[in-house]
């Protein structure tokens, strides 16, 4: 993928913007993979892993932040 390092850096920057909110609730997030078709795979950790609101957090918080920073991302899924 062209500019994959720059894309990865932008995704990490977006994750770093939402990370403090997750950490306030005892959780965290890890970037697992960026597929060739621009699907971002992340892993929720700590209190966020298995939380009943984790899907909402992933879609409304994490996906929105990443897609705002990196519009070419198609979707964000849990690894």
Backbone as CSV, one residue per row, in Angstrom:
resi,resn,N_x,N_y,N_z,CA_x,CA_y,CA_z,C_x,C_y,C_z
1,UNK,0.851,-1.190,0.000,0.000,0.000,0.000,0.887,1.241,0.000
2,UNK,0.560,2.154,-0.844,1.316,3.384,-0.963,1.129,4.236,0.293
3,UNK,2.221,4.825,0.773,2.165,5.687,1.958,1.665,4.968,3.201
4,UNK,1.931,3.672,3.317,1.379,2.916,4.436,1.896,3.415,5.792
5,UNK,3.155,3.863,5.841,3.668,4.388,7.104,2.946,5.665,7.504
6,UNK,2.700,6.537,6.535,1.993,7.786,6.825,0.548,7.494,7.251
7,UNK,-0.085,6.553,6.586,-1.456,6.176,6.942,-1.492,5.599,8.345
8,UNK,-0.543,4.712,8.641,-0.470,4.104,9.977,-0.282,5.179,11.046
9,UNK,0.595,6.143,10.780,0.840,7.228,11.743,-0.434,8.034,11.990
10,UNK,-1.205,8.298,10.937,-2.448,9.053,11.092,-3.468,8.257,11.904
11,UNK,-3.518,6.952,11.686,-4.442,6.103,12.449,-4.028,6.062,13.916
12,UNK,-2.739,5.917,14.159,-2.235,5.911,15.546,-2.532,7.245,16.227
13,UNK,-2.403,8.338,15.495,-2.704,9.659,16.050,-4.178,9.731,16.465
14,UNK,-5.062,9.188,15.638,-6.491,9.171,15.970,-6.749,8.292,17.192
15,UNK,-6.085,7.151,17.261,-6.242,6.270,18.428,-5.745,6.958,19.693
16,UNK,-4.660,7.705,19.568,-4.121,8.412,20.732,-5.070,9.507,21.229
17,UNK,-5.925,10.020,20.332,-6.916,11.013,20.746,-8.031,10.374,21.573
18,UNK,-8.418,9.136,21.272,-9.506,8.485,22.024,-8.996,7.673,23.213
19,UNK,-7.712,7.343,23.202,-7.130,6.500,24.256,-7.383,7.034,25.681
20,UNK,-7.229,8.349,25.948,-7.465,8.826,27.324,-8.880,8.530,27.831
21,UNK,-9.875,8.583,26.945,-11.252,8.284,27.352,-11.393,6.810,27.728
22,UNK,-10.735,5.948,26.971,-10.776,4.520,27.282,-10.032,4.239,28.579
23,UNK,-8.892,4.895,28.761,-8.091,4.679,29.968,-8.811,5.187,31.213
24,UNK,-9.614,6.243,31.066,-10.404,6.731,32.205,-11.367,5.677,32.714
25,UNK,-11.798,4.783,31.823,-12.708,3.704,32.198,-11.968,2.398,32.460
26,UNK,-10.641,2.453,32.558,-9.852,1.265,32.877,-9.526,0.396,31.676
27,UNK,-9.647,0.962,30.487,-9.380,0.184,29.279,-8.264,0.782,28.451
28,UNK,-8.089,0.226,27.264,-7.101,0.731,26.319,-7.438,0.144,24.952
29,UNK,-6.655,0.530,23.958,-6.883,0.048,22.596,-5.548,-0.186,21.925
30,UNK,-5.516,-1.184,21.058,-4.295,-1.549,20.348,-4.617,-1.682,18.861
31,UNK,-3.769,-1.119,18.016,-3.900,-1.280,16.569,-3.329,-2.643,16.205
32,UNK,-4.147,-3.478,15.581,-3.716,-4.829,15.225,-3.263,-4.902,13.770
33,UNK,-4.092,-4.339,12.864,-3.784,-4.488,11.440,-4.531,-3.434,10.627
34,UNK,-3.923,-3.051,9.516,-4.599,-2.249,8.499,-4.569,-3.106,7.239
35,UNK,-5.726,-3.553,6.789,-5.766,-4.439,5.628,-5.545,-3.643,4.346
36,UNK,-5.271,-4.359,3.261,-5.051,-3.717,1.965,-6.286,-2.974,1.481
37,UNK,-7.478,-3.426,1.918,-8.707,-2.747,1.499,-9.167,-1.711,2.533
38,UNK,-8.210,-1.254,3.364,-8.416,-0.141,4.306,-9.453,-0.430,5.393
39,UNK,-9.421,-1.646,5.918,-10.186,-1.982,7.114,-9.180,-1.996,8.265
40,UNK,-9.502,-1.260,9.325,-8.614,-1.171,10.486,-9.103,-2.158,11.539
41,UNK,-8.194,-3.020,11.994,-8.523,-3.980,13.046,-7.861,-3.509,14.337
42,UNK,-8.678,-3.394,15.375,-8.175,-2.958,16.682,-8.583,-3.975,17.741
43,UNK,-7.903,-3.919,18.874,-8.240,-4.777,20.005,-8.485,-3.889,21.220
44,UNK,-9.695,-3.983,21.767,-9.989,-3.291,23.020,-9.413,-4.122,24.154
45,UNK,-8.807,-3.442,25.129,-8.117,-4.144,26.215,-8.623,-3.652,27.562
46,UNK,-8.242,-4.370,28.593,-8.611,-3.985,29.952,-10.110,-4.040,30.150
47,UNK,-10.658,-3.038,30.838,-12.085,-2.996,31.143,-12.936,-2.892,29.878
48,UNK,-12.367,-2.391,28.792,-13.129,-2.246,27.541,-13.367,-3.594,26.861
49,UNK,-12.475,-4.557,27.096,-12.622,-5.875,26.490,-13.811,-6.587,27.136
50,UNK,-14.800,-6.892,26.343,-15.968,-7.595,26.858,-17.012,-6.700,27.501
51,UNK,-16.776,-5.402,27.527,-17.756,-4.470,28.094,-19.006,-4.472,27.215
52,UNK,-20.201,-4.389,27.817,-21.428,-4.373,27.017,-21.506,-3.198,26.044
53,UNK,-20.761,-2.137,26.321,-20.791,-0.956,25.461,-19.624,-0.932,24.472
54,UNK,-18.853,-2.006,24.403,-17.640,-1.985,23.571,-17.949,-1.788,22.087
55,UNK,-19.030,-2.370,21.575,-19.363,-2.174,20.164,-19.729,-0.715,19.897
56,UNK,-20.473,-0.125,20.821,-20.840,1.291,20.692,-19.582,2.163,20.756
57,UNK,-18.688,1.846,21.674,-17.423,2.575,21.788,-16.629,2.463,20.497
58,UNK,-16.584,1.245,19.952,-15.818,1.000,18.738,-16.381,1.801,17.567
59,UNK,-17.697,1.778,17.384,-18.307,2.427,16.223,-18.434,3.939,16.416
60,UNK,-18.974,4.369,17.539,-19.269,5.787,17.744,-18.024,6.588,18.119
61,UNK,-17.094,5.966,18.806,-15.910,6.690,19.259,-14.696,6.448,18.388
62,UNK,-14.243,5.201,18.378,-12.985,4.862,17.707,-13.103,4.999,16.194
63,UNK,-14.121,4.383,15.597,-14.270,4.435,14.144,-14.441,5.874,13.667
64,UNK,-15.250,6.628,14.365,-15.486,8.027,13.986,-14.188,8.834,14.038
65,UNK,-13.401,8.646,15.092,-12.137,9.376,15.231,-11.158,9.001,14.123
66,UNK,-11.067,7.713,13.815,-10.135,7.260,12.779,-10.577,7.770,11.411
67,UNK,-11.863,7.656,11.105,-12.339,8.050,9.782,-12.278,9.572,9.591
68,UNK,-12.335,10.299,10.674,-12.176,11.761,10.597,-10.726,12.101,10.224
69,UNK,-9.802,11.368,10.812,-8.373,11.608,10.569,-7.915,10.985,9.240
70,UNK,-8.486,9.830,8.906,-8.075,9.066,7.728,-9.331,8.658,6.942
71,UNK,-9.872,9.568,6.109,-11.139,9.309,5.431,-11.133,8.093,4.499
72,UNK,-9.946,7.666,4.071,-9.892,6.512,3.179,-10.148,5.172,3.878
73,UNK,-10.183,5.175,5.208,-10.505,3.970,5.958,-11.983,3.629,5.708
74,UNK,-12.236,2.352,5.389,-13.598,1.897,5.071,-14.403,1.599,6.340
75,UNK,-13.760,0.912,7.295,-14.428,0.603,8.560,-13.395,0.169,9.589
76,UNK,-13.848,0.135,10.832,-13.010,-0.289,11.956,-13.710,-1.483,12.590
77,UNK,-12.967,-2.567,12.780,-13.551,-3.757,13.389,-12.688,-4.225,14.553
78,UNK,-13.286,-5.040,15.397,-12.586,-5.610,16.541,-11.859,-6.878,16.075
79,UNK,-10.601,-6.986,16.448,-9.811,-8.161,16.058,-10.032,-9.305,17.030
